[in-house]
Amino acid sequence: MSEKEALSTVYDPAAFEKKWYKYWQDNHFFHAEVEPDKQPFSMVIPPPNVTGKLHMGHALDNTLQDILIRFRRMQGYNTLWMPGTDHAGIATQIKVEEVLTKEEGKSRYDLGRDAFIDRVWEWKEKFGSNIINQLHSMGASCDWERERFTMDEGCSKAVREVFVTLYEKGLIYQGHRITNWCPRCNTALSDIEVEHEDQAGHLFYVRYDCEDGTPGLTIATTRPETLLGDSAVAVHPDDKRYQHLIGKNLVLPIVHRHIPVIADEYVDPSFGTGAVKITPAHDPNDFDMGLRHRLPEYIVINSDGTMAKETGKYAGMDRFVCRKALVHDLEEQGQLVKIEDHSHAVGHCQRCHTVVEPLVSKQWFVKMEPLAKPAIEAVTSGKIQFVPQRFTKIYSNWLENIRDWCISRQIWWGHRIPAWYCESCGKTIVSRQDVTACPHCGGKVMQDPDVLDTWFSSALWPFSTMGWPADTAEVKQFYPTSVLVTGYDIIFFWVARMIMMGLEFKQEIPFKHVFIHGLVRDSQGRKMSKSLGNGIDPLEVIEKYGADTLRFMLITGNTPGNDMRFYWERVEASRNFANKIWNASRFMLMNLEGFDKDFRPENVHLADRWILSRYNQTIQEVTKNLEQFELGEAARLLYEFIWNEFCDWYIELSKNRLYGKEDETSRKTAQYVLSHVLRGTMELLHPFMPFITEAIWQNLPHEGKSIMIAKWPVAQEQLIDEEAENHMAAVMDTVKAIRNMRAEVNVAPGKKCQVILKLADQALTPVFERNQGYLFTLAGADSLVLLSNDMAKPENAMTAVVSGIEIFLPLKGLIDIDKEMARLTKELTSLDKEVARIEGKLNNAGFVAKAPSEVIEKEKTKLSGYEQQRAAVRERLAYLDTL
């Protein structure tokens, strides 16, 4: 393709974004080879699920990463942004099972394990790259030549090495424990895969009588169906109400099993009745209490959420159907005391949203405390820094109270646990290689059917993607990585586990900074979700407005760690910014005829000195903010510089010179400064808006094949000119004041005016003398008079004071005062009528009673606006009346 193609008359991102992305890929600009002599900068992408579709969270997360990697690449670092996808065990299996059922009417059991896994691989090969292609459309400059998958050969080898090593160290064990169980996914879940939501429910008060017939006590429960599995009732040892019952037996209603009253400090005497039913097989806290008091475990709910056969007449019922039946039976038997409304947190499966059931089962666990201690120290010591720092405390608090991690999942898609059981001698063999016969007795072995939690493999992502356990050149150069960019919602799922595994297996931290961003919410501050129907598809935004517009909208106003709201108005504002850049660049390119690339100006104007000073300060400030992860502030600084200073001021001030209305040297100087500043500004903006900056940069005088591998601008401190900035600020303030005065009295845009200035600081006199042309060009002046301190102020003139400068606009010949007062009087009459009309509406009791609140608020807003306009007109009339 031709590198240089003229910019089209309108900004149309669809015409060039895909073209430039292909150009970058074809030239391998994203690819990183190991260069030991260069300083590395590396990141790993938070791997999206292969089932995933690009959403606003992905768009924000990957925009932040892409800004950082493009910035460091241009600074000359040996940069690697490692991409890849996650196999997403439960989510992917559910997706394929749904397709299988819908298209063939079969379940995974009809196919069998091996055939079903083959089907999942087929699905992954067909659809697994969708989200990667969508990231391409965002402009993500990952090293796609190194793309990894959590179940590819290298990552699988790393997973097995880690599992076996932890097992050999006694940090992985198998045990009967209570876990969160999803009846829909039919698998165990870790604690952080459960989302707790407040739900309206009930407290059921049930009377338990003593076995000797004496009065017993009443318990309060939200889950009466678990009553069938009670092993005891617990009270606080200091609760005087129940001390006489401790050690006695109660009769369990419905079941008629005799259970003891035990004392345990865990019980909260203020909740319910202060007496708690203990069901060790179906509640994690009860399970711990059961271990302390050696209570039996009665499993009364099956893994599919139905009642177990041991529950008699309730066997086979859905657990929630059983709840209703059991409450009815308790009432019939006189054991139900009362029912109260009660809102409480209910755990749901993060993936399918089914209510989670705590169940006792045999699972594999990782001992977390030995791994957590060094992970806490790595952050509290500052080796790893959270941005913003407040997340350090959240991270540490969670790790200090961590429970062992249940890592086994009762599904088929994933890393199968490398454990085999001998059918002859009963021994368990955990091995790095597949086992075909028992090494102890030669007997037949069977591999554990479970797979590992998806997060187990993604915990190894920073080093498994680089070839570990082999000691590769990539591991040596790029590990530890430089920064991890992620949302605060997976600090515990992913960030903490990567830190633990990195320290355990590499004896090094996995990254130096953790850059936390918030969620993208809708305009009302709500989390985007399918149920609310408030999600915004990034691909639709890109199709309509372009990726650069979406990226810049996501980054402006963004601060580390904080949620942001999506407004279509902000998208439009970013699109307007892109239009502004495009049109300004087209204007400049159209006026580069005869550009001399070897020309260097010797005599520059005040405006040239000013824009070069502001440009170099912008380089310093943008660079500093990017290095400090203040990406939103860096974007704001660029917006202000490009829109206000470069486009609205410098380009306007340069037009006469570009049109040849001054000498040739002046024209060449303007061309040089415009070209130099625009090219450098596009390089500063490139990490934020890669496509438009490449399209413009290729048309400017430049060196190299692409802006993305151009050198990052470095400030020339000798060009930072405080005097030029102060002088230009005085001129600009004067221009703005003159424009405002002209607008106040409705001076026609083409009408020229005399400007008289009285300067408090006489050092500004030569500034205005040399640069009065700026007033002629931008303020509609045709002459300038500078008054000395002893000269009288003109009469019959509008006045304003800015920065110690008194500004006078003689009104003679500028406006017809009588005509202007007549126009304003007519406008005032019209405003009086509008104010009276709306006041009448709002004072009408019938209207206020019947109209919707939003209509009333709209009328009040209109009234306020009209009143403000009326006050301004009255003020202008009063002023004109004094002239």
VEXMI-186104 format. One record per residue (C-alpha): x, y, z. Coordinates in steps of 0.25 Angstrom, whole numbers, plus 5000, padded with zeros to 4 digits. Layout:
! residues N
XYZ...
This chain:
! residues 883
500050005000500450144998500850205011500450345007499050365003498350505003497350525015495950515010495050635011494250575023494750495035494250355032494950255041494350135034495150175021496550155028496450085042496549945037497549985026498550035036498349915045498649825034499849905031500349895045500149745045500749725031502049795036502149725049502149855057501449785069502449675070503549675080504849595079505749585091506749695091507549675104508249815102506949885102506149915115504949825115503449875117502549755117501049735120500149605120498749625115497649585125497249465116495749485111494949355111494849285098493349295100493449445101492949565093493549695094492849785104493149925110493949865121494849795111494949925103495350005115496349905120497049885106497050035103497850055116498849945113498949995098499250135102500350085112501049995102500950085090501550195099502750105104502950055090503150195084504150225096505050115091504749995101504849855097503249845098502449715099500949715101500649565102499249525097498349405099497049345103496549265115495849135113494749175123494449035128493049045133492549155123493049085111492548955115491149015117491249085104491548955096490548875104489448975100489848965085489848805086488448805093487848905083488448845070488448695073487648675085488748615093489548635106491048615108490748485114490148435101491448465094492448425105493548495111494548485100493648515088493048635096494448695099494648675084493448755081493848865090495148875083494448885070493548995076494849075081495549065067494249115061493849225070494949245080495649355072494449445071494849535083496249545078495749595065494849695072496149745080496749765066495649865063495949935076497449955071498049865082499549855078499849715085500849625079499849535072501049455067501149405082499749385085499449275096498349195101498249145115498048995110499149005099500348905101501249005108500249055118499748905120501148865124501348985133499948945140500448805142501748845148501148945158500048845162501048725165502148825172501048875181500548735184501948685187502148805197500848775204500148895199499148825191498348725198497048645196495948645207494448635210494048785212492848865210492948945198492049035190491248955180490548995167489348905165489248955150490748945147490848815156492148855161492848915173493249065173494249145181493749245190494049365181493249295170492049325178491249455177490449495189489149575186488149635196486849565194485549575201485249445209484749395222485149355236484449235240484349215255484249065259484049005273485048885277484448815290485348745300485348595299484848585313483648665309484048795316484048925309485148935299485549055291485149125278486149145266486049245254486549195241486449245226486649105221485649015228485848895218487248875224486648845237486548705233488048695234488248765247489248705257489148795268488548935273489649035278489549145288490549245293491249195306490949325313489449335309488749325322487449285315487949155310489049105320488049015327487948935314489348925310489648775310488248735308487548665296486448725288485548655278485748695264484348725258483848645246485048545247484948525262486448505263487048535277488048645276488948715287488948865291490348905290491149035294491949105284492449255284492249265269490749285272490149425272489249435283488549555277488149485264486749425263486549355277488049335280487949185277488449135264488148995257489448925253489448855240490948825237490748765223490048885218490649015224492149055224492049115238491248995243492348905237493448965245492548955258492248815254493748785254494048855267492948775274493048645266491648645261491148555250490848605236489548565230489448595215488048635212488148705198488648645186489648705176488548745167487748825177486748715180486548655194487248525197486648385198486948395213485848505215484748405213483448475208484248595203485248505195485348555180484648695183485348815178486048885190485049005189483848925187484248845200484348975207482949005205482448855208483348855221482748985226481348935224481648805231482348885243481048975244480148845244480948785255480948915263482448935263482449065254482449175264482349295254482949345240483549485238484049555226485549565225486449615215487849545214488949515205488849395196490049325189489849305174490749245164491549345157491349285143489949225143489349305154488749185161488549195176489849125182489649005191490748975202491048825201492048735207492848655196494248605193495048715187496548765184496948885192498148975192498749015205498649165204499349225217500749185214500649245200499849365205500949415215502049455204500949505195500549605206501949645209502249675194501149775194501249835208502749855206502549925193503149825183501849825176501049955176499549965174499050085166498350145173498950115186497650095194497449955188498649905196497849905208496749825201497649725196498449705209497149695217496649585208497949505208498049515223496649445225496849345213496249205213496849085206496549085191495648975185496248955172495448835167494348845157493348735154493348765139494048715126494648835119495948885126497248835131496948695136497548675150498848585149498448485159498248335158497648235167498048095168496847995167497747895174498547955185497648085186498848175186498848315179499848345169500148495165501048505154501648595143501448495133500248405130500148285138499748155131499948055143500148065158501648085161501448015174500747885171500647895155499047895157498047965148497948115150496848215148497048365146496348465155495148505146495148655151495848775145496448885151495849025154496049115142496749215151497849115154498449125140498249275139498949285152500249245144499949335132501149435134502149325133501449205126501249295114502749315113503049175112503249135127503649035133504749045122505749155125505449225112506049355107504649415108504549385123505949445125505649575118504149595121503949535134503549605144502549685135502549835137501049855140499749785141498449855136497149805142495849835148495649835163494649725162495749615160496749655170496449525178496149435166497449465158498349575163498649515177498749375172499749415161500549485172500549355180500949265169502049355163502749365177502649215179503149175166503949285160504349345174504049475168502849565167502049545154501949705152502349835158501049905157499649875158498849975151497449965155496250025147494750035151493549985143492850055132491450085136490250135129489850285130489050255142490250195149489650055148490549935145490349885130489549755129488749675120487549675131487549825131487649835116488649955118489849895111490549975100491249895089492649945087492649895073491349975069492050095075493350065066492450045054491750175055492850265061494150195060495150125070495850255072494650325077494250205086495650205092495750345095494350355101494750235110496050305115495650455116495150475131495650335135496350325148497050205153496150115162494850195159493650155152493250235140491950265133491650245118490950365112490650375097490850515098492350485102492450395090491950515081492950605088494150515085493650505070493650655070495050655075495450555064494750645054495550765059496850695058496550645044496050775038497250855045498250755038497550765025497650915025499150905029499450805018498750895008499651005012501050935011501250964997502750984995503050935009504550925011504950815020506350875022505851005026506051055041505451185045506351295051505351405054504151345060502851425064502251435078501251335074502351235069503051245082501851235090501351105083502651045083502751065098501351015101501650895092502950855100502250875113501150785108502150675104502750685119501350685125500750575117502050485118502050505133500550465135500650345126501850295135500950315147499750245141498950375141498450335126497250415127497950545131498950525120497750515110497150645116498450715114498550675100497150715097497350855103498650875095498150825082496750885082496951015089498451055087498850995074497550995066496751115072497951205073499251175066498551125053497751245053498951335055499751265044498751285033499151415028500651365028500251235021499451315010500651395007500151525013501451545019502851515014503351375009504251355021503051375030502251275022503351175023503451195038501951175040502051045031503150995039502551025053501250965049501850835043502750815055501750835065500650755058501550645055502050635070500650655075500150535067501250455073500850495087499350465083499650335076499550235088498150295091497650305076498550215068497850215055497550365052498950395057499550295047498750345035499150495038500550465041500850385028500450515021501350605029502850615026503350505035504450395036504150245037503050145033502050175044501650265055501550145065503050125064503450275063504250335075503450385086503550535086504550595096504450735102505450835097505550915110506251035104504951055096504051065108503851215109503151275121503251415115502651375102501551305109501251425118501251525107500351435098499451415110499251565111498951575096497951455096497251515108497151645101496551575089495551495097495051625104494851705091494051585085493251585098492951735097492651725082491651615085490951685097490551805087490351715075491351765066491351705052492551605050493051685038493051815045494351875049494651955061495752035068496351975080496952065091497852005102498352055115499451965120499751965135501051895132501751985122502751865118501551815110501551935101502551875091501851745091500551805086501251895077501951785070500751685070499551775068499351695055498751585065497651685069497351715055497251565051496551515063495751625069495251705057496151825060496551925049497452015058498152015072498352125081499252105093498952215104500052255114499752275128499552425127498552415116497152425119496152305117495252315105493752355107492552285101493352145100493152005105494151965115494751835121495951805129496751685128498151645134498451795137498051845123496851945122496151925108495352025102494452005089493852145085492452125081492352245071492152175057492252035063490752025067489452105066489152115081487752155079487552045069488251945079487351995091486151975082486551835079486851795093485551855098484751775088485551655093485251685108483751695105483751555098484551505110483551565120482351495113483051365114483351375129481951415131481351295123482251195131481951255144480451255141480651105138481351075151480451155159479251075154478850975164478150885154479350875145480350845156479350735162479250665148480550685141481650585143482850625151483850625140482850725132482850815144484350805146484550835131483650965132484451015144485750995136485151075125484751185134486151195141486751205127485751315122486051395136487551385133487351435119486451555124487451595134488551595124487751685114487351775126488851795129489251825115488051925114488551995127489952005122489552065108488652165115489952225122490652245109
